[in-house]
Amino acid sequence: MNEKKLILNFGKQPVAKITDDQLNFLIHREFPNNIELIEKKLDKIKSDSKQGKNRISAAVLKIANKELEKIDFLIKKANEDFRDIVAEAEYPKSSSYGFGKRNENERKDDYLKDWEDYSDWKTKK
């Protein structure tokens, strides 16, 4: 289902899916002068699945904001609890509120804004 429809019709947050090709694109875009180093560092991310590892890796890249010195700390944090990294990268607006603090329309607006921001970051050139 289209992610915007998922949000607007059902009030559900979409889950980012990052392919190997997309992750490769993000590494090259975010750290063009340190590709091999970043690949080695991201290889240290722990996950039960390739899809999960790609998602967490993309979240680390987004939060690092092209700052190489942040990568190791973010990977350590992700390996302690990946949800912290994923929430900050994919759902920053939504996760800034506690449970039950927003009505349904406000939550949908937050989910949509988060999804659009993440999608824009993921695909920018």
N, CA, C and O atoms as a MOPAC input file, in Angstrom:
PM7 MOZYME 1SCF
protein

 N      0.84100 1    -1.18500 1     0.00000 1
 C      0.00000 1     0.00000 1     0.00000 1
 C      0.88100 1     1.24200 1     0.00000 1
 O      1.95900 1     1.24900 1     0.59500 1
 N      0.43200 1     2.25800 1    -0.64900 1
 C      1.10000 1     3.54100 1    -0.67300 1
 C      1.22300 1     4.06800 1     0.76200 1
 O      0.26100 1     4.03400 1     1.52900 1
 N      2.40600 1     4.54800 1     1.11000 1
 C      2.66300 1     4.98300 1     2.48300 1
 C      1.76100 1     6.12900 1     2.91800 1
 O      1.31300 1     6.15400 1     4.06400 1
 N      1.48600 1     7.07500 1     2.03100 1
 C      0.61700 1     8.20300 1     2.39700 1
 C     -0.79600 1     7.72300 1     2.69100 1
 O     -1.44300 1     8.22900 1     3.60700 1
 N     -1.27900 1     6.75500 1     1.92800 1
 C     -2.61000 1     6.19900 1     2.18800 1
 C     -2.61400 1     5.45600 1     3.51900 1
 O     -3.58400 1     5.53600 1     4.27300 1
 N     -1.54100 1     4.74100 1     3.80800 1
 C     -1.42600 1     4.03200 1     5.07600 1
 C     -1.55200 1     5.01400 1     6.23900 1
 O     -2.21400 1     4.73000 1     7.23800 1
 N     -0.91900 1     6.15300 1     6.09600 1
 C     -0.96400 1     7.17600 1     7.14100 1
 C     -2.35100 1     7.80200 1     7.21600 1
 O     -2.97100 1     7.82400 1     8.27900 1
 N     -2.83200 1     8.30600 1     6.09400 1
 C     -4.08100 1     9.06600 1     6.09400 1
 C     -5.31400 1     8.21000 1     6.35800 1
 O     -6.23300 1     8.65100 1     7.04800 1
 N     -5.34600 1     6.99500 1     5.81900 1
 C     -6.53000 1     6.14500 1     5.97800 1
 C     -6.54100 1     5.35100 1     7.27600 1
 O     -7.60100 1     5.11100 1     7.85400 1
 N     -5.35300 1     4.94200 1     7.73500 1
 C     -5.30300 1     4.05200 1     8.88600 1
 C     -4.52100 1     4.60900 1    10.07100 1
 O     -4.50400 1     4.00100 1    11.14100 1
 N     -3.87600 1     5.75400 1     9.89200 1
 C     -3.11100 1     6.34800 1    10.97800 1
 C     -1.90700 1     5.52800 1    11.39600 1
 O     -1.50100 1     5.56500 1    12.55800 1
 N     -1.33000 1     4.78700 1    10.45600 1
 C     -0.18000 1     3.92100 1    10.73400 1
 C      1.10400 1     4.55800 1    10.21500 1
 O      1.12500 1     5.16300 1     9.14300 1
 N      2.17000 1     4.41100 1    10.99300 1
 C      3.47900 1     4.87700 1    10.53600 1
 C      4.06600 1     3.85800 1     9.57100 1
 O      4.10400 1     2.66700 1     9.87800 1
 N      4.52500 1     4.31000 1     8.41000 1
 C      5.18500 1     3.37000 1     7.49900 1
 C      6.57400 1     3.00600 1     8.00900 1
 O      7.18600 1     3.74600 1     8.77800 1
 N      7.05100 1     1.86100 1     7.56700 1
 C      8.38600 1     1.38700 1     7.92900 1
 C      9.27700 1     1.52700 1     6.70000 1
 O      8.95000 1     1.01700 1     5.62900 1
 N     10.38700 1     2.21100 1     6.85500 1
 C     11.30200 1     2.41800 1     5.73200 1
 C     11.90500 1     1.09100 1     5.29300 1
 O     12.25400 1     0.24300 1     6.11300 1
 N     12.01400 1     0.93800 1     4.01200 1
 C     12.67900 1    -0.23000 1     3.42800 1
 C     13.84800 1     0.29600 1     2.60300 1
 O     13.66400 1     1.11200 1     1.69900 1
 N     15.02900 1    -0.17000 1     2.91500 1
 C     16.24700 1     0.29800 1     2.26000 1
 C     16.90100 1    -0.89300 1     1.56200 1
 O     17.32800 1    -1.84700 1     2.21100 1
 N     16.97200 1    -0.82700 1     0.24700 1
 C     17.62600 1    -1.88600 1    -0.51400 1
 C     19.14400 1    -1.70900 1    -0.45300 1
 O     19.64300 1    -0.66900 1    -0.02400 1
 N     19.85900 1    -2.73100 1    -0.88500 1
 C     21.31800 1    -2.62700 1    -0.96800 1
 C     21.71800 1    -1.47600 1    -1.88600 1
 O     22.64100 1    -0.72500 1    -1.57200 1
 N     21.03400 1    -1.33500 1    -3.01200 1
 C     21.34300 1    -0.25300 1    -3.95600 1
 C     21.08200 1     1.11400 1    -3.34000 1
 O     21.86300 1     2.04500 1    -3.53800 1
 N     19.99000 1     1.24100 1    -2.59600 1
 C     19.70100 1     2.52500 1    -1.94900 1
 C     20.75000 1     2.84900 1    -0.88800 1
 O     21.19500 1     3.99200 1    -0.78000 1
 N     21.14100 1     1.85100 1    -0.11200 1
 C     22.16500 1     2.08300 1     0.90700 1
 C     23.48200 1     2.48500 1     0.25000 1
 O     24.16000 1     3.39900 1     0.72100 1
 N     23.83700 1     1.81800 1    -0.81400 1
 C     25.05200 1     2.16100 1    -1.55100 1
 C     24.99000 1     3.60800 1    -2.05100 1
 O     25.97000 1     4.34600 1    -1.94900 1
 N     23.85000 1     4.00400 1    -2.58200 1
 C     23.65200 1     5.38500 1    -3.04000 1
 C     23.84800 1     6.36700 1    -1.88000 1
 O     24.53000 1     7.38100 1    -2.02800 1
 N     23.24600 1     6.05900 1    -0.72900 1
 C     23.33900 1     6.94800 1     0.42900 1
 C     24.77500 1     7.07300 1     0.93000 1
 O     25.22300 1     8.16900 1     1.26600 1
 N     25.49200 1     5.96200 1     0.98100 1
 C     26.90200 1     5.99600 1     1.41300 1
 C     27.71100 1     6.88300 1     0.47300 1
 O     28.47900 1     7.73000 1     0.92800 1
 N     27.54600 1     6.69600 1    -0.81900 1
 C     28.29000 1     7.49400 1    -1.80300 1
 C     27.91000 1     8.97200 1    -1.74600 1
 O     28.76300 1     9.84200 1    -1.91700 1
 N     26.63800 1     9.25100 1    -1.50900 1
 C     26.19800 1    10.64900 1    -1.44700 1
 C     26.65900 1    11.32500 1    -0.16300 1
 O     27.13000 1    12.46200 1    -0.18900 1
 N     26.52300 1    10.62800 1     0.95300 1
 C     26.81800 1    11.24600 1     2.24500 1
 C     28.31600 1    11.31500 1     2.55800 1
 O     28.77700 1    12.26100 1     3.19600 1
 N     29.07500 1    10.30700 1     2.10400 1
 C     30.50300 1    10.23800 1     2.42200 1
 C     31.31600 1     9.84500 1     1.18600 1
 O     31.95600 1     8.79400 1     1.18200 1
 N     31.30100 1    10.66700 1     0.14600 1
 C     31.97300 1    10.29500 1    -1.10000 1
 C     33.48000 1    10.09800 1    -0.96800 1
 O     34.07800 1     9.38400 1    -1.77400 1
 N     34.09500 1    10.70700 1     0.01800 1
 C     35.54600 1    10.58400 1     0.19600 1
 C     35.94200 1     9.49500 1     1.18900 1
 O     37.12900 1     9.26700 1     1.42400 1
 N     34.95000 1     8.82400 1     1.77200 1
 C     35.23200 1     7.80600 1     2.79400 1
 C     34.36200 1     6.57100 1     2.61700 1
 O     33.94400 1     5.96300 1     3.60200 1
 N     34.08800 1     6.19900 1     1.39300 1
 C     33.15400 1     5.11100 1     1.09800 1
 C     33.56600 1     3.80500 1     1.76100 1
 O     32.76000 1     3.19000 1     2.45900 1
 N     34.79400 1     3.37500 1     1.55800 1
 C     35.24200 1     2.09700 1     2.12400 1
 C     35.23000 1     2.11900 1     3.64800 1
 O     34.84400 1     1.13500 1     4.28000 1
 N     35.64000 1     3.21400 1     4.23200 1
 C     35.64600 1     3.34600 1     5.68600 1
 C     34.22100 1     3.25000 1     6.23400 1
 O     33.97400 1     2.54300 1     7.21200 1
 N     33.31500 1     3.94000 1     5.62200 1
 C     31.91300 1     3.91900 1     6.06300 1
 C     31.33500 1     2.52200 1     5.91100 1
 O     30.63200 1     2.04700 1     6.80300 1
 N     31.61400 1     1.86100 1     4.80800 1
 C     31.12100 1     0.49500 1     4.60600 1
 C     31.62400 1    -0.43600 1     5.71400 1
 O     30.87000 1    -1.26300 1     6.22600 1
 N     32.90000 1    -0.29600 1     6.07900 1
 C     33.47100 1    -1.11600 1     7.15400 1
 C     32.79400 1    -0.82100 1     8.48800 1
 O     32.48000 1    -1.73400 1     9.25200 1
 N     32.57700 1     0.44000 1     8.75300 1
 C     31.93300 1     0.82700 1    10.00700 1
 C     30.49200 1     0.31700 1    10.06300 1
 O     30.06800 1    -0.23600 1    11.07700 1
 N     29.74400 1     0.50100 1     8.97800 1
 C     28.35000 1     0.06600 1     8.96200 1
 C     28.22600 1    -1.44800 1     9.05700 1
 O     27.20100 1    -1.96800 1     9.49900 1
 N     29.25900 1    -2.14300 1     8.64600 1
 C     29.24800 1    -3.60300 1     8.73800 1
 C     29.19200 1    -4.06000 1    10.19800 1
 O     28.84100 1    -5.21000 1    10.46400 1
 N     29.52800 1    -3.19600 1    11.13400 1
 C     29.51000 1    -3.52900 1    12.56000 1
 C     28.11500 1    -3.44400 1    13.16800 1
 O     27.92000 1    -3.81700 1    14.32500 1
 N     27.15400 1    -2.96000 1    12.40800 1
 C     25.78200 1    -2.85600 1    12.91100 1
 C     25.19400 1    -4.25100 1    13.05300 1
 O     25.29500 1    -5.08300 1    12.15200 1
 N     24.57700 1    -4.48600 1    14.20300 1
 C     23.97600 1    -5.79200 1    14.49400 1
 C     22.48400 1    -5.74500 1    14.16200 1
 O     21.77200 1    -4.81300 1    14.53600 1
 N     22.03900 1    -6.76800 1    13.45400 1
 C     20.61200 1    -6.89900 1    13.14900 1
 C     20.32400 1    -8.35400 1    12.80800 1
 O     21.21200 1    -9.09300 1    12.38200 1
 N     19.08900 1    -8.74900 1    12.99700 1
 C     18.67700 1   -10.11500 1    12.68700 1
 C     18.44800 1   -10.34200 1    11.19800 1
 O     18.32600 1   -11.48200 1    10.75100 1
 N     18.39100 1    -9.25400 1    10.43100 1
 C     18.11300 1    -9.39300 1     8.99800 1
 C     18.89900 1    -8.37300 1     8.19200 1
 O     19.31800 1    -7.34000 1     8.71400 1
 N     19.09100 1    -8.66800 1     6.93500 1
 C     19.75900 1    -7.74300 1     6.00900 1
 C     18.92600 1    -6.46800 1     5.87500 1
 O     19.46000 1    -5.35900 1     5.87600 1
 N     17.61500 1    -6.64600 1     5.76200 1
 C     16.72500 1    -5.48600 1     5.63200 1
 C     16.83400 1    -4.57800 1     6.86300 1
 O     16.87500 1    -3.35400 1     6.73900 1
 N     16.88000 1    -5.18800 1     8.04300 1
 C     17.02100 1    -4.41100 1     9.26700 1
 C     18.35700 1    -3.68500 1     9.33100 1
 O     18.42300 1    -2.52400 1     9.73400 1
 N     19.40900 1    -4.36800 1     8.93700 1
 C     20.74200 1    -3.75500 1     8.94000 1
 C     20.79600 1    -2.57200 1     7.97700 1
 O     21.38400 1    -1.53900 1     8.29700 1
 N     20.19100 1    -2.71300 1     6.80800 1
 C     20.16000 1    -1.61100 1     5.84700 1
 C     19.38200 1    -0.42700 1     6.40400 1
 O     19.79200 1     0.72400 1     6.25200 1
 N     18.26600 1    -0.71300 1     7.04400 1
 C     17.43500 1     0.35500 1     7.61300 1
 C     18.19000 1     1.10400 1     8.70500 1
 O     18.17700 1     2.33400 1     8.74200 1
 N     18.84300 1     0.36700 1     9.58900 1
 C     19.60500 1     0.99400 1    10.67300 1
 C     20.79600 1     1.75600 1    10.09900 1
 O     21.11600 1     2.84700 1    10.57000 1
 N     21.44800 1     1.20000 1     9.09800 1
 C     22.58600 1     1.88800 1     8.45900 1
 C     22.15400 1     3.21000 1     7.85500 1
 O     22.84200 1     4.21900 1     8.01100 1
 N     21.03000 1     3.21600 1     7.17100 1
 C     20.52200 1     4.46100 1     6.58100 1
 C     20.19900 1     5.47300 1     7.67800 1
 O     20.46100 1     6.66500 1     7.52000 1
 N     19.63300 1     5.00200 1     8.78500 1
 C     19.32400 1     5.89500 1     9.90000 1
 C     20.60200 1     6.52100 1    10.46900 1
 O     20.63200 1     7.71400 1    10.77200 1
 N     21.64600 1     5.71800 1    10.61200 1
 C     22.93300 1     6.22700 1    11.09500 1
 C     23.45500 1     7.30800 1    10.14700 1
 O     23.90500 1     8.36300 1    10.59400 1
 N     23.39600 1     7.04900 1     8.85000 1
 C     23.87500 1     8.02700 1     7.87200 1
 C     23.08700 1     9.32300 1     7.95100 1
 O     23.65800 1    10.41000 1     7.86700 1
 N     21.78500 1     9.20900 1     8.11200 1
 C     20.94200 1    10.41500 1     8.16900 1
 C     21.27600 1    11.25200 1     9.39700 1
 O     21.46500 1    12.46500 1     9.30200 1
 N     21.34700 1    10.60200 1    10.53800 1
 C     21.60800 1    11.34500 1    11.77900 1
 C     23.02000 1    11.92300 1    11.79000 1
 O     23.24100 1    13.00800 1    12.32900 1
 N     23.96800 1    11.21000 1    11.20400 1
 C     25.35500 1    11.70100 1    11.16300 1
 C     25.46600 1    13.00300 1    10.39000 1
 O     26.35100 1    13.81700 1    10.65300 1
 N     24.56500 1    13.19600 1     9.43600 1
 C     24.52400 1    14.45900 1     8.69300 1
 C     25.88900 1    14.81600 1     8.07700 1
 O     26.35300 1    15.95300 1     8.15700 1
 N     26.51300 1    13.79500 1     7.46000 1
 C     27.78700 1    13.94100 1     6.75300 1
 C     28.97900 1    14.22800 1     7.67300 1
 O     30.03400 1    14.65800 1     7.20600 1
 N     28.81300 1    13.99100 1     8.97200 1
 C     29.89200 1    14.21000 1     9.93900 1
 C     30.49100 1    12.85800 1    10.33400 1
 O     29.90700 1    12.11200 1    11.12000 1
 N     31.64700 1    12.56200 1     9.78200 1
 C     32.31300 1    11.27600 1     9.97600 1
 C     32.52600 1    10.94900 1    11.45000 1
 O     32.41500 1     9.79000 1    11.84900 1
 N     32.83000 1    11.95300 1    12.25600 1
 C     33.13100 1    11.70800 1    13.66700 1
 C     31.91400 1    11.23400 1    14.46500 1
 O     32.07800 1    10.77300 1    15.59500 1
 N     30.72200 1    11.33100 1    13.92500 1
 C     29.51900 1    10.86700 1    14.61900 1
 C     29.21100 1     9.38600 1    14.37100 1
 O     28.45000 1     8.78100 1    15.12600 1
 N     29.77800 1     8.81500 1    13.34800 1
 C     29.40400 1     7.47200 1    12.90900 1
 C     29.61400 1     6.41200 1    13.98800 1
 O     28.69900 1     5.63600 1    14.26400 1
 N     30.78100 1     6.35900 1    14.59600 1
 C     31.06600 1     5.32200 1    15.59500 1
 C     30.10100 1     5.39800 1    16.78000 1
 O     29.59700 1     4.37300 1    17.24000 1
 N     29.84700 1     6.60600 1    17.27100 1
 C     28.91400 1     6.77400 1    18.38800 1
 C     27.51400 1     6.29100 1    18.00400 1
 O     26.85700 1     5.60200 1    18.78400 1
 N     27.06300 1     6.65200 1    16.80600 1
 C     25.72500 1     6.25700 1    16.37000 1
 C     25.60800 1     4.74600 1    16.18200 1
 O     24.56700 1     4.16400 1    16.48900 1
 N     26.64700 1     4.11900 1    15.69000 1
 C     26.63400 1     2.65700 1    15.54300 1
 C     26.58400 1     1.99800 1    16.91700 1
 O     25.84400 1     1.03600 1    17.12200 1
 N     27.36300 1     2.51000 1    17.84700 1
 C     27.33000 1     1.97200 1    19.21800 1
 C     25.92600 1     2.11000 1    19.80100 1
 O     25.39700 1     1.16800 1    20.39100 1
 N     25.33700 1     3.26800 1    19.63600 1
 C     23.98400 1     3.52100 1    20.13400 1
 C     22.97400 1     2.59000 1    19.44400 1
 O     22.07000 1     2.06400 1    20.09400 1
 N     23.12500 1     2.39200 1    18.14800 1
 C     22.22400 1     1.50500 1    17.40000 1
 C     22.34000 1     0.07000 1    17.87800 1
 O     21.34100 1    -0.64500 1    17.95100 1
 N     23.54200 1    -0.35400 1    18.20000 1
 C     23.73900 1    -1.72800 1    18.66400 1
 C     23.22700 1    -1.93900 1    20.09200 1
 O     22.95900 1    -3.06800 1    20.50300 1
 N     23.09600 1    -0.85300 1    20.83300 1
 C     22.51100 1    -0.94300 1    22.17600 1
 C     20.98800 1    -1.03400 1    22.06700 1
 O     20.36800 1    -1.87100 1    22.72300 1
 N     20.39000 1    -0.18200 1    21.24800 1
 C     18.93900 1    -0.21800 1    20.99800 1
 C     18.66800 1     0.52300 1    19.68900 1
 O     18.63100 1     1.75200 1    19.65500 1
 N     18.48100 1    -0.23600 1    18.62600 1
 C     18.32300 1     0.34300 1    17.29600 1
 C     17.11700 1     1.27600 1    17.21400 1
 O     17.08300 1     2.16900 1    16.36800 1
 N     16.12900 1     1.07700 1    18.08200 1
 C     14.90800 1     1.89700 1    18.00800 1
 C     15.19600 1     3.38200 1    18.23300 1
 O     14.52600 1     4.24400 1    17.66400 1
 N     16.19300 1     3.67100 1    19.06500 1
 C     16.54100 1     5.07700 1    19.30100 1
 C     17.01200 1     5.74800 1    18.01100 1
 O     16.63100 1     6.88000 1    17.71300 1
 N     17.83400 1     5.04600 1    17.26100 1
 C     18.38900 1     5.59100 1    16.02200 1
 C     17.30500 1     5.68700 1    14.94700 1
 O     17.19100 1     6.70600 1    14.26500 1
 N     16.52100 1     4.63600 1    14.79800 1
 C     15.46000 1     4.62100 1    13.78900 1
 C     14.43100 1     5.71200 1    14.09000 1
 O     14.00200 1     6.42200 1    13.18000 1
 N     14.03800 1     5.85100 1    15.33900 1
 C     13.05700 1     6.87900 1    15.70000 1
 C     13.57000 1     8.27900 1    15.38100 1
 O     12.83800 1     9.10900 1    14.84200 1
 N     14.81700 1     8.52900 1    15.71300 1
 C     15.39900 1     9.85600 1    15.45400 1
 C     15.50900 1    10.14700 1    13.96300 1
 O     15.30400 1    11.28500 1    13.54000 1
 N     15.82600 1     9.14500 1    13.17200 1
 C     16.01300 1     9.34400 1    11.73200 1
 C     14.69100 1     9.37200 1    10.96600 1
 O     14.47400 1    10.24200 1    10.12200 1
 N     13.81600 1     8.42200 1    11.26300 1
 C     12.59600 1     8.26400 1    10.48000 1
 C     11.39300 1     8.98600 1    11.06600 1
 O     10.52500 1     9.44100 1    10.32100 1
 N     11.32900 1     9.09700 1    12.37000 1
 C     10.13800 1     9.63500 1    13.03300 1
 C     10.46500 1    10.75100 1    14.02400 1
 O      9.99300 1    10.70700 1    15.16000 1
 N     11.24900 1    11.73800 1    13.63300 1
 C     11.68500 1    12.73500 1    14.62500 1
 C     10.53600 1    13.54100 1    15.23300 1
 O     10.52400 1    13.78800 1    16.43900 1
 N      9.59500 1    13.94300 1    14.42500 1
 C      8.47500 1    14.73600 1    14.93300 1
 C      7.56500 1    13.88000 1    15.80600 1
 O      7.18900 1    14.27300 1    16.91000 1
 N      7.22400 1    12.71700 1    15.29700 1
 C      6.32400 1    11.82200 1    16.03800 1
 C      6.91400 1    11.38500 1    17.36300 1
 O      6.20400 1    11.31800 1    18.36600 1
 N      8.19700 1    11.08900 1    17.37900 1
 C      8.80700 1    10.56900 1    18.59900 1
 C      9.12200 1    11.66300 1    19.61600 1
 O      9.52300 1    11.36500 1    20.74100 1
 N      8.94600 1    12.90500 1    19.23600 1
 C      9.20400 1    13.98000 1    20.18600 1
 C      8.05000 1    14.14800 1    21.17900 1
 O      8.18400 1    14.85800 1    22.17500 1
 N      6.92000 1    13.49600 1    20.90500 1
 C      5.76300 1    13.55000 1    21.79600 1
 C      5.65300 1    12.23600 1    22.55800 1
 O      5.98700 1    11.17500 1    22.03000 1
 N      5.19200 1    12.30900 1    23.77700 1
 C      4.94900 1    11.10000 1    24.54700 1
 C      3.70000 1    10.39100 1    24.06700 1
 O      2.92600 1    10.93900 1    23.28100 1
 N      3.50800 1     9.19400 1    24.53100 1
 C      2.32300 1     8.42400 1    24.16400 1
 C      1.06200 1     9.14900 1    24.63700 1
 O      0.99500 1     9.64200 1    25.76300 1
 N      0.07200 1     9.20200 1    23.75900 1
 C     -1.21500 1     9.76300 1    24.12400 1
 C     -1.26900 1    11.27400 1    24.18100 1
 O     -2.26100 1    11.83500 1    24.64500 1
 N     -0.23600 1    11.94100 1    23.72700 1
 C     -0.19300 1    13.40300 1    23.82100 1
 C     -0.81600 1    14.10700 1    22.60600 1
 O     -1.00900 1    15.32200 1    22.63600 1
 N     -1.12800 1    13.36800 1    21.55100 1
 C     -1.63000 1    13.97000 1    20.31800 1
 C     -2.94800 1    13.30500 1    19.92900 1
 O     -3.14600 1    12.11400 1    20.17100 1
 N     -3.84200 1    14.07800 1    19.32600 1
 C     -5.06900 1    13.46700 1    18.83200 1
 C     -4.78500 1    12.79700 1    17.49100 1
 O     -3.68700 1    12.93500 1    16.95200 1
 N     -5.74800 1    12.08500 1    16.95500 1
 C     -5.52700 1    11.28400 1    15.75300 1
 C     -5.07300 1    12.13100 1    14.56300 1
 O     -4.14500 1    11.74700 1    13.85000 1
 N     -5.70600 1    13.26000 1    14.34700 1
 C     -5.32700 1    14.11600 1    13.20500 1
 C     -3.92500 1    14.69000 1    13.37500 1
 O     -3.17500 1    14.78900 1    12.40400 1
 N     -3.57000 1    15.06400 1    14.58800 1
 C     -2.21800 1    15.57500 1    14.84200 1
 C     -1.17800 1    14.47700 1    14.60900 1
 O     -0.11900 1    14.72700 1    14.03400 1
 N     -1.49000 1    13.26500 1    15.05800 1
 C     -0.56900 1    12.14000 1    14.83100 1
 C     -0.40400 1    11.87700 1    13.33900 1
 O      0.71500 1    11.68200 1    12.86500 1
 N     -1.49900 1    11.87100 1    12.60100 1
 C     -1.42300 1    11.64300 1    11.15800 1
 C     -0.58300 1    12.72500 1    10.48700 1
 O      0.22700 1    12.43100 1     9.60900 1
 N     -0.77600 1    13.97000 1    10.90000 1
 C      0.03100 1    15.06500 1    10.34500 1
 C      1.51400 1    14.85800 1    10.64600 1
 O      2.36500 1    15.05500 1     9.77800 1
 N      1.81700 1    14.46100 1    11.88200 1
 C      3.20600 1    14.19800 1    12.26200 1
 C      3.77200 1    13.04100 1    11.44700 1
 O      4.88700 1    13.13900 1    10.93700 1
 N      3.02900 1    11.95400 1    11.31600 1
 C      3.48200 1    10.79700 1    10.55400 1
 C      3.75900 1    11.18000 1     9.10300 1
 O      4.76700 1    10.77600 1     8.52300 1
 N      2.84400 1    11.96800 1     8.52400 1
 C      3.00200 1    12.36400 1     7.13100 1
 C      4.22100 1    13.26600 1     6.95900 1
 O      4.99500 1    13.08500 1     6.02000 1
 N      4.39400 1    14.21700 1     7.83900 1
 C      5.55000 1    15.11600 1     7.77500 1
 C      6.85400 1    14.32300 1     7.92600 1
 O      7.80300 1    14.53700 1     7.17100 1
 N      6.89700 1    13.41600 1     8.89400 1
 C      8.08400 1    12.58100 1     9.08800 1
 C      8.37800 1    11.76200 1     7.83500 1
 O      9.52400 1    11.69900 1     7.38800 1
 N      7.34500 1    11.13300 1     7.26400 1
 C      7.54300 1    10.28100 1     6.09000 1
 C      8.04000 1    11.10600 1     4.90100 1
 O      8.95200 1    10.68500 1     4.18900 1
 N      7.44900 1    12.26600 1     4.69100 1
 C      7.86700 1    13.11700 1     3.57500 1
 C      9.30300 1    13.59700 1     3.76000 1
 O     10.08400 1    13.59400 1     2.80800 1
 N      9.65800 1    14.00800 1     4.97700 1
 C     11.02600 1    14.46700 1     5.24600 1
 C     12.03700 1    13.34400 1     5.01400 1
 O     13.07700 1    13.55700 1     4.39100 1
 N     11.72700 1    12.14900 1     5.51800 1
 C     12.63800 1    11.01700 1     5.35500 1
 C     12.75300 1    10.63700 1     3.87800 1
 O     13.85200 1    10.40000 1     3.37800 1
 N     11.63400 1    10.58200 1     3.19600 1
 C     11.63900 1    10.23000 1     1.76600 1
 C     12.42700 1    11.24600 1     0.95400 1
 O     13.17000 1    10.87600 1     0.04400 1
 N     12.26700 1    12.52100 1     1.27900 1
 C     13.02600 1    13.56500 1     0.58000 1
 C     14.52200 1    13.39600 1     0.82100 1
 O     15.31800 1    13.49000 1    -0.11300 1
 N     14.90600 1    13.14600 1     2.08000 1
 C     16.33300 1    12.94200 1     2.38300 1
 C     16.86600 1    11.74200 1     1.62200 1
 O     17.94500 1    11.80500 1     1.03300 1
 N     16.12100 1    10.65700 1     1.63200 1
 C     16.57300 1     9.40200 1     1.03500 1
 C     16.81300 1     9.53400 1    -0.47100 1
 O     17.70200 1     8.87600 1    -1.01200 1
 N     16.03900 1    10.36700 1    -1.14700 1
 C     16.11100 1    10.43300 1    -2.60600 1
 C     16.82500 1    11.66600 1    -3.16100 1
 O     17.04300 1    11.76200 1    -4.36900 1
 N     17.18800 1    12.60300 1    -2.29500 1
 C     17.84000 1    13.81100 1    -2.82900 1
 C     19.16100 1    13.44000 1    -3.50200 1
 O     19.79200 1    12.44400 1    -3.14800 1
 N     19.55400 1    14.22600 1    -4.44400 1
 C     20.81300 1    13.97300 1    -5.20000 1
 C     21.99000 1    14.64200 1    -4.55800 1
 O     23.11000 1    14.53300 1    -5.05700 1

